[in-house]
Amino acid sequence: MYLAIVSFFLHLWQSFFALHPWRYVTARVLALVAFIKRKAIGAATSAMRNTAKEKFFGWFDKNLPRQKRKNEKTYRGIFMGFFQYESPPHEWFFAVCEDDIEHKVPTMSSNLLTGVQHGSVVEVGTEVLPGARVEMIRRVRVLSRARNPDTT
């Protein structure tokens, strides 16, 4: 019985749109209203999106504060090279000269320093691994490249 009633109303609805051009008129009126109100509709959806974003990410910022890792280090200076020790336990290290002080930092093998030229000013971000005697290179930023004496 329920299916018959639903089918009858569906038939009436479809026949109403099939016999009359109301669907075209309705679509054009809705398109015209949307075109006229496009800035208002855009502002409303933008406000709703920003409110939802602020509430969602604001909850995370309030309840889960961002903390900088305590085991991060940054070395900045003139890049002297990326070398390998002759004998383990510290297999690789890079050397950075900062204010006439040379820092030799034992690291894990990494390909992040392969393209850095000797004499470039770099900033190397590392992470100290707990329980290990080496640091892991996370970020390398070349601030200025070394000049090639052959091209000057």
N, CA, C and O atoms as a GROMACS GRO file, in nm:
protein
  608
    1MET      N    1   0.083  -0.119   0.000
    1MET     CA    2   0.000   0.000   0.000
    1MET      C    3   0.088   0.126   0.000
    1MET      O    4   0.063   0.220  -0.075
    2TYR      N    5   0.192   0.127   0.085
    2TYR     CA    6   0.281   0.243   0.095
    2TYR      C    7   0.351   0.268  -0.039
    2TYR      O    8   0.364   0.383  -0.082
    3LEU      N    9   0.394   0.162  -0.102
    3LEU     CA   10   0.463   0.174  -0.230
    3LEU      C   11   0.372   0.232  -0.337
    3LEU      O   12   0.416   0.308  -0.423
    4ALA      N   13   0.247   0.197  -0.332
    4ALA     CA   14   0.151   0.248  -0.430
    4ALA      C   15   0.130   0.398  -0.411
    4ALA      O   16   0.121   0.473  -0.509
    5ILE      N   17   0.122   0.443  -0.287
    5ILE     CA   18   0.103   0.586  -0.259
    5ILE      C   19   0.224   0.666  -0.304
    5ILE      O   20   0.210   0.770  -0.367
    6VAL      N   21   0.343   0.616  -0.272
    6VAL     CA   22   0.466   0.685  -0.312
    6VAL      C   23   0.476   0.687  -0.463
    6VAL      O   24   0.515   0.789  -0.520
    7SER      N   25   0.442   0.579  -0.528
    7SER     CA   26   0.447   0.572  -0.673
    7SER      C   27   0.349   0.671  -0.736
    7SER      O   28   0.380   0.734  -0.836
    8PHE      N   29   0.230   0.683  -0.676
    8PHE     CA   30   0.130   0.777  -0.728
    8PHE      C   31   0.179   0.921  -0.718
    8PHE      O   32   0.166   0.998  -0.813
    9PHE      N   33   0.235   0.960  -0.602
    9PHE     CA   34   0.286   1.097  -0.586
    9PHE      C   35   0.406   1.123  -0.678
    9PHE      O   36   0.420   1.233  -0.730
   10LEU      N   37   0.489   1.024  -0.697
   10LEU     CA   38   0.602   1.038  -0.789
   10LEU      C   39   0.552   1.058  -0.931
   10LEU      O   40   0.607   1.138  -1.007
   11HIS      N   41   0.445   0.985  -0.968
   11HIS     CA   42   0.387   1.000  -1.101
   11HIS      C   43   0.328   1.141  -1.118
   11HIS      O   44   0.345   1.204  -1.223
   12LEU      N   45   0.258   1.190  -1.016
   12LEU     CA   46   0.202   1.325  -1.023
   12LEU      C   47   0.313   1.429  -1.037
   12LEU      O   48   0.301   1.522  -1.117
   13TRP      N   49   0.419   1.414  -0.961
   13TRP     CA   50   0.530   1.510  -0.965
   13TRP      C   51   0.597   1.511  -1.102
   13TRP      O   52   0.624   1.618  -1.158
   14GLN      N   53   0.623   1.393  -1.156
   14GLN     CA   54   0.687   1.386  -1.287
   14GLN      C   55   0.595   1.437  -1.397
   14GLN      O   56   0.641   1.503  -1.490
   15SER      N   57   0.468   1.406  -1.389
   15SER     CA   58   0.376   1.453  -1.492
   15SER      C   59   0.357   1.604  -1.484
   15SER      O   60   0.335   1.668  -1.586
   16PHE      N   61   0.365   1.661  -1.364
   16PHE     CA   62   0.356   1.805  -1.350
   16PHE      C   63   0.472   1.874  -1.423
   16PHE      O   64   0.451   1.972  -1.494
   17PHE      N   65   0.593   1.823  -1.404
   17PHE     CA   66   0.707   1.882  -1.472
   17PHE      C   67   0.711   1.846  -1.621
   17PHE      O   68   0.764   1.923  -1.701
   18ALA      N   69   0.655   1.731  -1.658
   18ALA     CA   70   0.659   1.690  -1.797
   18ALA      C   71   0.559   1.768  -1.882
   18ALA      O   72   0.588   1.798  -1.998
   19LEU      N   73   0.445   1.802  -1.826
   19LEU     CA   74   0.342   1.871  -1.903
   19LEU      C   75   0.362   2.022  -1.907
   19LEU      O   76   0.313   2.087  -2.000
   20HIS      N   77   0.429   2.077  -1.813
   20HIS     CA   78   0.442   2.222  -1.804
   20HIS      C   79   0.590   2.261  -1.811
   20HIS      O   80   0.677   2.182  -1.773
   21PRO      N   81   0.618   2.377  -1.858
   21PRO     CA   82   0.758   2.422  -1.862
   21PRO      C   83   0.806   2.478  -1.729
   21PRO      O   84   0.899   2.560  -1.726
   22TRP      N   85   0.745   2.436  -1.620
   22TRP     CA   86   0.782   2.491  -1.489
   22TRP      C   87   0.926   2.459  -1.451
   22TRP      O   88   0.992   2.538  -1.383
   23ARG      N   89   0.974   2.345  -1.494
   23ARG     CA   90   1.110   2.310  -1.456
   23ARG      C   91   1.212   2.406  -1.518
   23ARG      O   92   1.312   2.440  -1.456
   24TYR      N   93   1.184   2.450  -1.642
   24TYR     CA   94   1.275   2.546  -1.704
   24TYR      C   95   1.264   2.682  -1.638
   24TYR      O   96   1.364   2.750  -1.615
   25VAL      N   97   1.141   2.720  -1.608
   25VAL     CA   98   1.119   2.850  -1.542
   25VAL      C   99   1.181   2.849  -1.404
   25VAL      O  100   1.245   2.946  -1.364
   26THR      N  101   1.163   2.741  -1.330
   26THR     CA  102   1.218   2.731  -1.196
   26THR      C  103   1.370   2.733  -1.199
   26THR      O  104   1.434   2.800  -1.118
   27ALA      N  105   1.429   2.660  -1.292
   27ALA     CA  106   1.575   2.657  -1.302
   27ALA      C  107   1.630   2.793  -1.338
   27ALA      O  108   1.732   2.835  -1.282
   28ARG      N  109   1.565   2.864  -1.430
   28ARG     CA  110   1.612   2.997  -1.469
   28ARG      C  111   1.596   3.098  -1.356
   28ARG      O  112   1.683   3.182  -1.336
   29VAL      N  113   1.487   3.090  -1.284
   29VAL     CA  114   1.468   3.182  -1.171
   29VAL      C  115   1.572   3.156  -1.063
   29VAL      O  116   1.628   3.250  -1.008
   30LEU      N  117   1.598   3.030  -1.033
   30LEU     CA  118   1.701   2.997  -0.933
   30LEU      C  119   1.840   3.041  -0.980
   30LEU      O  120   1.920   3.090  -0.900
   31ALA      N  121   1.870   3.025  -1.108
   31ALA     CA  122   1.998   3.069  -1.161
   31ALA      C  123   2.011   3.220  -1.155
   31ALA      O  124   2.118   3.272  -1.123
   32LEU      N  125   1.903   3.292  -1.185
   32LEU     CA  126   1.905   3.438  -1.178
   32LEU      C  127   1.925   3.486  -1.035
   32LEU      O  128   2.003   3.578  -1.010
   33VAL      N  129   1.855   3.425  -0.942
   33VAL     CA  130   1.870   3.462  -0.800
   33VAL      C  131   2.012   3.432  -0.753
   33VAL      O  132   2.072   3.512  -0.681
   34ALA      N  133   2.065   3.318  -0.792
   34ALA     CA  134   2.202   3.282  -0.752
   34ALA      C  135   2.303   3.378  -0.814
   34ALA      O  136   2.401   3.415  -0.749
   35PHE      N  137   2.280   3.421  -0.938
   35PHE     CA  138   2.371   3.516  -1.003
   35PHE      C  139   2.365   3.652  -0.934
   35PHE      O  140   2.468   3.715  -0.913
   36ILE      N  141   2.246   3.696  -0.899
   36ILE     CA  142   2.232   3.825  -0.832
   36ILE      C  143   2.292   3.820  -0.693
   36ILE      O  144   2.355   3.917  -0.649
   37LYS      N  145   2.275   3.712  -0.623
   37LYS     CA  146   2.319   3.700  -0.485
   37LYS      C  147   2.452   3.626  -0.471
   37LYS      O  148   2.485   3.578  -0.363
   38ARG      N  149   2.531   3.616  -0.580
   38ARG     CA  150   2.654   3.536  -0.576
   38ARG      C  151   2.754   3.588  -0.474
   38ARG      O  152   2.823   3.509  -0.409
   39LYS      N  153   2.764   3.720  -0.459
   39LYS     CA  154   2.857   3.774  -0.360
   39LYS      C  155   2.810   3.745  -0.218
   39LYS      O  156   2.890   3.712  -0.131
   40ALA      N  157   2.681   3.758  -0.198
   40ALA     CA  158   2.626   3.728  -0.064
   40ALA      C  159   2.638   3.580  -0.032
   40ALA      O  160   2.671   3.542   0.080
   41ILE      N  161   2.611   3.496  -0.132
   41ILE     CA  162   2.622   3.351  -0.111
   41ILE      C  163   2.768   3.315  -0.085
   41ILE      O  164   2.797   3.235   0.004
   42GLY      N  165   2.861   3.375  -0.162
   42GLY     CA  166   3.004   3.350  -0.141
   42GLY      C  167   3.051   3.396  -0.005
   42GLY      O  168   3.128   3.327   0.060
   43ALA      N  169   3.003   3.514   0.038
   43ALA     CA  170   3.042   3.564   0.170
   43ALA      C  171   2.987   3.476   0.280
   43ALA      O  172   3.055   3.450   0.380
   44ALA      N  173   2.864   3.428   0.263
   44ALA     CA  174   2.804   3.342   0.366
   44ALA      C  175   2.877   3.208   0.375
   44ALA      O  176   2.906   3.161   0.485
   45THR      N  177   2.906   3.147   0.260
   45THR     CA  178   2.977   3.020   0.266
   45THR      C  179   3.119   3.039   0.317
   45THR      O  180   3.171   2.953   0.388
   46SER      N  181   3.183   3.150   0.282
   46SER     CA  182   3.318   3.177   0.333
   46SER      C  183   3.315   3.196   0.484
   46SER      O  184   3.403   3.147   0.555
   47ALA      N  185   3.215   3.269   0.534
   47ALA     CA  186   3.204   3.289   0.679
   47ALA      C  187   3.180   3.157   0.751
   47ALA      O  188   3.238   3.132   0.856
   48MET      N  189   3.095   3.073   0.694
   48MET     CA  190   3.069   2.943   0.758
   48MET      C  191   3.195   2.856   0.756
   48MET      O  192   3.225   2.788   0.854
   49ARG      N  193   3.267   2.858   0.644
   49ARG     CA  194   3.389   2.778   0.634
   49ARG      C  195   3.495   2.828   0.732
   49ARG      O  196   3.562   2.747   0.797
   50ASN      N  197   3.512   2.960   0.742
   50ASN     CA  198   3.611   3.016   0.835
   50ASN      C  199   3.574   2.988   0.980
   50ASN      O  200   3.661   2.960   1.062
   51THR      N  201   3.445   2.997   1.011
   51THR     CA  202   3.401   2.967   1.147
   51THR      C  203   3.427   2.821   1.182
   51THR      O  204   3.477   2.790   1.290
   52ALA      N  205   3.394   2.732   1.089
   52ALA     CA  206   3.419   2.590   1.114
   52ALA      C  207   3.569   2.563   1.127
   52ALA      O  208   3.611   2.484   1.211
   53LYS      N  209   3.648   2.628   1.043
   53LYS     CA  210   3.793   2.608   1.048
   53LYS      C  211   3.851   2.658   1.180
   53LYS      O  212   3.934   2.593   1.242
   54GLU      N  213   3.804   2.777   1.224
   54GLU     CA  214   3.853   2.832   1.351
   54GLU      C  215   3.814   2.744   1.469
   54GLU      O  216   3.895   2.722   1.559
   55LYS      N  217   3.692   2.693   1.468
   55LYS     CA  218   3.649   2.608   1.579
   55LYS      C  219   3.726   2.477   1.579
   55LYS      O  220   3.768   2.429   1.684
   56PHE      N  221   3.744   2.418   1.461
   56PHE     CA  222   3.812   2.289   1.452
   56PHE      C  223   3.959   2.302   1.491
   56PHE      O  224   4.005   2.232   1.581
   57PHE      N  225   4.032   2.391   1.423
   57PHE     CA  226   4.175   2.403   1.451
   57PHE      C  227   4.200   2.479   1.581
   57PHE      O  228   4.304   2.459   1.645
   58GLY      N  229   4.107   2.565   1.621
   58GLY     CA  230   4.121   2.633   1.750
   58GLY      C  231   4.114   2.535   1.866
   58GLY      O  232   4.183   2.553   1.966
   59TRP      N  233   4.032   2.432   1.852
   59TRP     CA  234   4.024   2.330   1.956
   59TRP      C  235   4.158   2.260   1.969
   59TRP      O  236   4.204   2.236   2.080
   60PHE      N  237   4.221   2.226   1.855
   60PHE     CA  238   4.351   2.160   1.861
   60PHE      C  239   4.457   2.252   1.920
   60PHE      O  240   4.539   2.208   2.001
   61ASP      N  241   4.456   2.379   1.881
   61ASP     CA  242   4.555   2.472   1.935
   61ASP      C  243   4.538   2.493   2.085
   61ASP      O  244   4.635   2.511   2.158
   62LYS      N  245   4.413   2.492   2.130
   62LYS     CA  246   4.387   2.512   2.272
   62LYS      C  247   4.417   2.387   2.355
   62LYS      O  248   4.477   2.395   2.462
   63ASN      N  249   4.376   2.272   2.305
   63ASN     CA  250   4.389   2.149   2.382
   63ASN      C  251   4.520   2.074   2.357
   63ASN      O  252   4.566   2.000   2.443
   64LEU      N  253   4.578   2.094   2.241
   64LEU     CA  254   4.704   2.027   2.208
   64LEU      C  255   4.805   2.133   2.165
   64LEU      O  256   4.826   2.152   2.045
   65PRO      N  257   4.867   2.200   2.259
   65PRO     CA  258   4.959   2.307   2.220
   65PRO      C  259   5.080   2.252   2.146
   65PRO      O  260   5.130   2.143   2.176
   66ARG      N  261   5.125   2.329   2.048
   66ARG     CA  262   5.242   2.287   1.971
   66ARG      C  263   5.366   2.311   2.054
   66ARG      O  264   5.386   2.418   2.110
   67GLN      N  265   5.448   2.209   2.060
   67GLN     CA  266   5.571   2.219   2.137
   67GLN      C  267   5.688   2.194   2.045
   67GLN      O  268   5.687   2.103   1.963
   68LYS      N  269   5.788   2.276   2.060
   68LYS     CA  270   5.910   2.253   1.982
   68LYS      C  271   5.985   2.138   2.047
   68LYS      O  272   5.995   2.127   2.169
   69ARG      N  273   6.037   2.054   1.963
   69ARG     CA  274   6.113   1.940   2.016
   69ARG      C  275   6.238   1.991   2.085
   69ARG      O  276   6.305   2.082   2.037
   70LYS      N  277   6.268   1.932   2.198
   70LYS     CA  278   6.385   1.975   2.274
   70LYS      C  279   6.514   1.917   2.218
   70LYS      O  280   6.624   1.959   2.254
   71ASN      N  281   6.499   1.819   2.130
   71ASN     CA  282   6.618   1.754   2.079
   71ASN      C  283   6.656   1.802   1.938
   71ASN      O  284   6.725   1.732   1.865
   72GLU      N  285   6.610   1.922   1.901
   72GLU     CA  286   6.647   1.979   1.772
   72GLU      C  287   6.761   2.077   1.788
   72GLU      O  288   6.768   2.152   1.886
   73LYS      N  289   6.852   2.076   1.692
   73LYS     CA  290   6.964   2.170   1.692
   73LYS      C  291   6.975   2.231   1.553
   73LYS      O  292   6.937   2.169   1.454
   74THR      N  293   7.028   2.352   1.547
   74THR     CA  294   7.051   2.419   1.420
   74THR      C  295   7.195   2.468   1.417
   74THR      O  296   7.242   2.536   1.509
   75TYR      N  297   7.265   2.434   1.311
   75TYR     CA  298   7.402   2.478   1.290
   75TYR      C  299   7.403   2.574   1.171
   75TYR      O  300   7.348   2.544   1.065
   76ARG      N  301   7.467   2.689   1.191
   76ARG     CA  302   7.472   2.788   1.085
   76ARG      C  303   7.615   2.836   1.068
   76ARG      O  304   7.681   2.873   1.166
   77GLY      N  305   7.663   2.835   0.945
   77GLY     CA  306   7.799   2.880   0.920
   77GLY      C  307   7.846   2.839   0.783
   77GLY      O  308   7.766   2.807   0.695
   78ILE      N  309   7.977   2.839   0.766
   78ILE     CA  310   8.038   2.804   0.638
   78ILE      C  311   8.056   2.653   0.633
   78ILE      O  312   8.116   2.594   0.722
   79PHE      N  313   8.003   2.591   0.529
   79PHE     CA  314   8.007   2.446   0.514
   79PHE      C  315   8.147   2.404   0.473
   79PHE      O  316   8.200   2.449   0.372
   80MET      N  317   8.206   2.315   0.553
   80MET     CA  318   8.342   2.268   0.525
   80MET      C  319   8.342   2.133   0.453
   80MET      O  320   8.437   2.102   0.380
   81GLY      N  321   8.238   2.053   0.471
   81GLY     CA  322   8.230   1.926   0.401
   81GLY      C  323   8.152   1.821   0.477
   81GLY      O  324   8.119   1.838   0.594
   82PHE      N  325   8.123   1.712   0.408
   82PHE     CA  326   8.052   1.597   0.463
   82PHE      C  327   8.145   1.478   0.445
   82PHE      O  328   8.172   1.437   0.332
   83PHE      N  329   8.193   1.424   0.554
   83PHE     CA  330   8.300   1.325   0.549
   83PHE      C  331   8.258   1.197   0.620
   83PHE      O  332   8.157   1.191   0.689
   84GLN      N  333   8.340   1.094   0.598
   84GLN     CA  334   8.320   0.967   0.665
   84GLN      C  335   8.442   0.936   0.750
   84GLN      O  336   8.556   0.948   0.704
   85TYR      N  337   8.418   0.898   0.876
   85TYR     CA  338   8.529   0.857   0.962
   85TYR      C  339   8.595   0.731   0.907
   85TYR      O  340   8.532   0.650   0.839
   86GLU      N  341   8.720   0.717   0.938
   86GLU     CA  342   8.790   0.596   0.894
   86GLU      C  343   8.746   0.474   0.972
   86GLU      O  344   8.742   0.363   0.920
   87SER      N  345   8.711   0.496   1.100
   87SER     CA  346   8.669   0.383   1.182
   87SER      C  347   8.537   0.417   1.250
   87SER      O  348   8.516   0.530   1.294
   88PRO      N  349   8.447   0.319   1.259
   88PRO     CA  350   8.322   0.340   1.331
   88PRO      C  351   8.351   0.364   1.478
   88PRO      O  352   8.465   0.339   1.516
   89PRO      N  353   8.267   0.405   1.563
   89PRO     CA  354   8.122   0.396   1.564
   89PRO      C  355   8.052   0.513   1.494
   89PRO      O  356   7.940   0.496   1.445
   90HIS      N  357   8.114   0.630   1.486
   90HIS     CA  358   8.049   0.743   1.419
   90HIS      C  359   8.091   0.741   1.273
   90HIS      O  360   8.204   0.779   1.240
   91GLU      N  361   8.003   0.698   1.187
   91GLU     CA  362   8.040   0.675   1.048
   91GLU      C  363   8.057   0.804   0.968
   91GLU      O  364   8.158   0.820   0.899
   92TRP      N  365   7.961   0.896   0.977
   92TRP     CA  366   7.963   1.018   0.896
   92TRP      C  367   7.963   1.141   0.986
   92TRP      O  368   7.915   1.134   1.099
   93PHE      N  369   8.017   1.252   0.937
   93PHE     CA  370   8.006   1.379   1.007
   93PHE      C  371   8.014   1.493   0.906
   93PHE      O  372   8.070   1.477   0.797
   94PHE      N  373   7.957   1.606   0.944
   94PHE     CA  374   7.975   1.724   0.861
   94PHE      C  375   8.041   1.831   0.947
   94PHE      O  376   8.029   1.832   1.069
   95ALA      N  377   8.111   1.920   0.880
   95ALA     CA  378   8.185   2.025   0.950
   95ALA      C  379   8.131   2.161   0.905
   95ALA      O  380   8.117   2.187   0.786
   96VAL      N  381   8.103   2.245   1.003
   96VAL     CA  382   8.055   2.380   0.978
   96VAL      C  383   8.142   2.475   1.060
   96VAL      O  384   8.165   2.452   1.178
   97CYS      N  385   8.189   2.581   0.997
   97CYS     CA  386   8.272   2.680   1.064
   97CYS      C  387   8.188   2.804   1.092
   97CYS      O  388   8.138   2.868   1.000
   98GLU      N  389   8.173   2.836   1.221
   98GLU     CA  390   8.093   2.952   1.261
   98GLU      C  391   8.176   3.039   1.355
   98GLU      O  392   8.216   2.994   1.462
   99ASP      N  393   8.200   3.162   1.315
   99ASP     CA  394   8.279   3.256   1.396
   99ASP      C  395   8.414   3.196   1.436
   99ASP      O  396   8.451   3.200   1.553
  100ASP      N  397   8.485   3.140   1.341
  100ASP     CA  398   8.616   3.078   1.361
  100ASP      C  399   8.613   2.959   1.456
  100ASP      O  400   8.717   2.919   1.508
  101ILE      N  401   8.496   2.902   1.478
  101ILE     CA  402   8.482   2.780   1.558
  101ILE      C  403   8.430   2.672   1.465
  101ILE      O  404   8.324   2.687   1.403
  102GLU      N  405   8.504   2.562   1.457
  102GLU     CA  406   8.463   2.454   1.368
  102GLU      C  407   8.383   2.351   1.447
  102GLU      O  408   8.429   2.298   1.549
  103HIS      N  409   8.263   2.324   1.399
  103HIS     CA  410   8.176   2.223   1.461
  103HIS      C  411   8.180   2.098   1.374
  103HIS      O  412   8.151   2.102   1.255
  104LYS      N  413   8.218   1.987   1.435
  104LYS     CA  414   8.212   1.858   1.367
  104LYS      C  415   8.097   1.781   1.429
  104LYS      O  416   8.101   1.745   1.546
  105VAL      N  417   7.996   1.755   1.349
  105VAL     CA  418   7.872   1.695   1.400
  105VAL      C  419   7.858   1.554   1.344
  105VAL      O  420   7.843   1.537   1.223
  106PRO      N  421   7.863   1.452   1.430
  106PRO     CA  422   7.843   1.315   1.382
  106PRO      C  423   7.697   1.294   1.343
  106PRO      O  424   7.606   1.326   1.419
  107THR      N  425   7.677   1.240   1.224
  107THR     CA  426   7.542   1.220   1.173
  107THR      C  427   7.527   1.083   1.113
  107THR      O  428   7.623   1.007   1.098
  108MET      N  429   7.403   1.053   1.078
  108MET     CA  430   7.376   0.933   1.001
  108MET      C  431   7.403   0.966   0.855
  108MET      O  432   7.408   1.083   0.818
  109SER      N  433   7.419   0.866   0.774
  109SER     CA  434   7.441   0.888   0.632
  109SER      C  435   7.319   0.955   0.572
  109SER      O  436   7.206   0.911   0.594
  110SER      N  437   7.340   1.062   0.496
  110SER     CA  438   7.230   1.138   0.441
  110SER      C  439   7.267   1.192   0.303
  110SER      O  440   7.384   1.219   0.276
  111ASN      N  441   7.169   1.206   0.218
  111ASN     CA  442   7.194   1.264   0.086
  111ASN      C  443   7.157   1.412   0.080
  111ASN      O  444   7.163   1.472  -0.027
  112LEU      N  445   7.118   1.472   0.192
  112LEU     CA  446   7.078   1.612   0.193
  112LEU      C  447   7.195   1.707   0.174
  112LEU      O  448   7.175   1.821   0.131
  113LEU      N  449   7.315   1.663   0.204
  113LEU     CA  450   7.432   1.750   0.191
  113LEU      C  451   7.513   1.724   0.064
  113LEU      O  452   7.620   1.782   0.047
  114THR      N  453   7.464   1.638  -0.023
  114THR     CA  454   7.544   1.602  -0.140
  114THR      C  455   7.561   1.716  -0.238
  114THR      O  456   7.666   1.726  -0.302
  115GLY      N  457   7.463   1.803  -0.252
  115GLY     CA  458   7.473   1.912  -0.349
  115GLY      C  459   7.529   2.041  -0.294
  115GLY      O  460   7.540   2.139  -0.367
  116VAL      N  461   7.565   2.043  -0.166
  116VAL     CA  462   7.615   2.165  -0.105
  116VAL      C  463   7.764   2.178  -0.134
  116VAL      O  464   7.841   2.085  -0.111
  117GLN      N  465   7.804   2.294  -0.184
  117GLN     CA  466   7.943   2.316  -0.219
  117GLN      C  467   8.024   2.358  -0.097
  117GLN      O  468   7.972   2.419  -0.004
  118HIS      N  469   8.152   2.323  -0.099
  118HIS     CA  470   8.244   2.362   0.007
  118HIS      C  471   8.255   2.515   0.008
  118HIS      O  472   8.277   2.576  -0.096
  119GLY      N  473   8.240   2.576   0.126
  119GLY     CA  474   8.250   2.721   0.138
  119GLY      C  475   8.117   2.793   0.133
  119GLY      O  476   8.113   2.915   0.149
  120SER      N  477   8.007   2.722   0.111
  120SER     CA  478   7.874   2.784   0.110
  120SER      C  479   7.830   2.814   0.252
  120SER      O  480   7.866   2.742   0.346
  121VAL      N  481   7.753   2.919   0.267
  121VAL     CA  482   7.694   2.950   0.398
  121VAL      C  483   7.564   2.872   0.408
  121VAL      O  484   7.473   2.891   0.327
  122VAL      N  485   7.555   2.786   0.509
  122VAL     CA  486   7.440   2.696   0.522
  122VAL      C  487   7.380   2.705   0.661
  122VAL      O  488   7.439   2.756   0.755
  123GLU      N  489   7.259   2.652   0.668
  123GLU     CA  490   7.190   2.635   0.796
  123GLU      C  491   7.140   2.491   0.795
  123GLU      O  492   7.057   2.454   0.713
  124VAL      N  493   7.191   2.411   0.887
  124VAL     CA  494   7.159   2.269   0.892
  124VAL      C  495   7.080   2.241   1.019
  124VAL      O  496   7.127   2.267   1.130
  125GLY      N  497   6.960   2.189   1.002
  125GLY     CA  498   6.877   2.150   1.116
  125GLY      C  499   6.889   2.002   1.141
  125GLY      O  500   6.871   1.922   1.050
  126THR      N  501   6.919   1.966   1.265
  126THR     CA  502   6.936   1.824   1.298
  126THR      C  503   6.846   1.788   1.415
  126THR      O  504   6.794   1.874   1.486
  127GLU      N  505   6.830   1.659   1.432
  127GLU     CA  506   6.755   1.606   1.545
  127GLU      C  507   6.844   1.506   1.618
  127GLU      O  508   6.896   1.412   1.557
  128VAL      N  509   6.862   1.528   1.748
  128VAL     CA  510   6.945   1.438   1.827
  128VAL      C  511   6.862   1.314   1.859
  128VAL      O  512   6.754   1.324   1.919
  129LEU      N  513   6.912   1.201   1.819
  129LEU     CA  514   6.841   1.077   1.845
  129LEU      C  515   6.866   1.032   1.988
  129LEU      O  516   6.981   1.027   2.031
  130PRO      N  517   6.760   0.999   2.063
  130PRO     CA  518   6.781   0.956   2.201
  130PRO      C  519   6.855   0.822   2.207
  130PRO      O  520   6.820   0.727   2.137
  131GLY      N  521   6.954   0.819   2.290
  131GLY     CA  522   7.031   0.696   2.309
  131GLY      C  523   7.135   0.672   2.201
  131GLY      O  524   7.206   0.571   2.206
  132ALA      N  525   7.146   0.760   2.105
  132ALA     CA  526   7.246   0.742   1.999
  132ALA      C  527   7.348   0.854   2.009
  132ALA      O  528   7.322   0.959   2.070
  133ARG      N  529   7.462   0.832   1.951
  133ARG     CA  530   7.567   0.934   1.955
  133ARG      C  531   7.573   1.012   1.824
  133ARG      O  532   7.670   1.084   1.797
  134VAL      N  533   7.471   0.999   1.743
  134VAL     CA  534   7.467   1.068   1.615
  134VAL      C  535   7.341   1.154   1.606
  134VAL      O  536   7.246   1.136   1.682
  135GLU      N  537   7.343   1.247   1.514
  135GLU     CA  538   7.228   1.332   1.488
  135GLU      C  539   7.175   1.302   1.348
  135GLU      O  540   7.251   1.264   1.259
  136MET      N  541   7.045   1.320   1.330
  136MET     CA  542   6.983   1.297   1.201
  136MET      C  543   6.959   1.432   1.134
  136MET      O  544   6.900   1.522   1.195
  137ILE      N  545   7.004   1.447   1.010
  137ILE     CA  546   6.986   1.573   0.938
  137ILE      C  547   6.842   1.581   0.889
  137ILE      O  548   6.796   1.494   0.816
  138ARG      N  549   6.772   1.686   0.930
  138ARG     CA  550   6.633   1.706   0.894
  138ARG      C  551   6.615   1.810   0.784
  138ARG      O  552   6.526   1.796   0.700
  139ARG      N  553   6.698   1.913   0.784
  139ARG     CA  554   6.677   2.026   0.694
  139ARG      C  555   6.811   2.089   0.661
  139ARG      O  556   6.895   2.106   0.749
  140VAL      N  557   6.831   2.123   0.535
  140VAL     CA  558   6.951   2.194   0.491
  140VAL      C  559   6.906   2.313   0.408
  140VAL      O  560   6.828   2.299   0.314
  141ARG      N  561   6.955   2.429   0.445
  141ARG     CA  562   6.920   2.552   0.373
  141ARG      C  563   7.048   2.623   0.334
  141ARG      O  564   7.128   2.659   0.421
  142VAL      N  565   7.068   2.642   0.206
  142VAL     CA  566   7.187   2.713   0.158
  142VAL      C  567   7.154   2.861   0.154
  142VAL      O  568   7.066   2.903   0.079
  143LEU      N  569   7.225   2.940   0.236
  143LEU     CA  570   7.196   3.083   0.243
  143LEU      C  571   7.268   3.160   0.133
  143LEU      O  572   7.211   3.254   0.077
  144SER      N  573   7.391   3.122   0.101
  144SER     CA  574   7.461   3.181  -0.013
  144SER      C  575   7.563   3.080  -0.062
  144SER      O  576   7.628   3.011   0.016
  145ARG      N  577   7.575   3.074  -0.192
  145ARG     CA  578   7.666   2.977  -0.253
  145ARG      C  579   7.807   3.030  -0.253
  145ARG      O  580   7.830   3.151  -0.252
  146ALA      N  581   7.901   2.938  -0.255
  146ALA     CA  582   8.043   2.976  -0.262
  146ALA      C  583   8.075   3.020  -0.403
  146ALA      O  584   8.019   2.967  -0.499
  147ARG      N  585   8.164   3.115  -0.416
  147ARG     CA  586   8.205   3.160  -0.548
  147ARG      C  587   8.312   3.067  -0.602
  147ARG      O  588   8.401   3.023  -0.530
  148ASN      N  589   8.301   3.040  -0.727
  148ASN     CA  590   8.400   2.957  -0.795
  148ASN      C  591   8.513   3.048  -0.840
  148ASN      O  592   8.489   3.140  -0.917
  149PRO      N  593   8.636   3.025  -0.795
  149PRO     CA  594   8.746   3.116  -0.831
  149PRO      C  595   8.779   3.113  -0.978
  149PRO      O  596   8.844   3.205  -1.027
  150ASP      N  597   8.738   3.010  -1.052
  150ASP     CA  598   8.768   3.001  -1.195
  150ASP      C  599   8.682   3.097  -1.277
  150ASP      O  600   8.722   3.138  -1.386
  151THR      N  601   8.562   3.134  -1.226
  151THR     CA  602   8.471   3.214  -1.304
  151THR      C  603   8.478   3.363  -1.272
  151THR      O  604   8.407   3.441  -1.335
  152THR      N  605   8.559   3.406  -1.177
  152THR     CA  606   8.562   3.548  -1.141
  152THR      C  607   8.654   3.628  -1.228
  152THR      O  608   8.666   3.749  -1.210
   0.00000   0.00000   0.00000
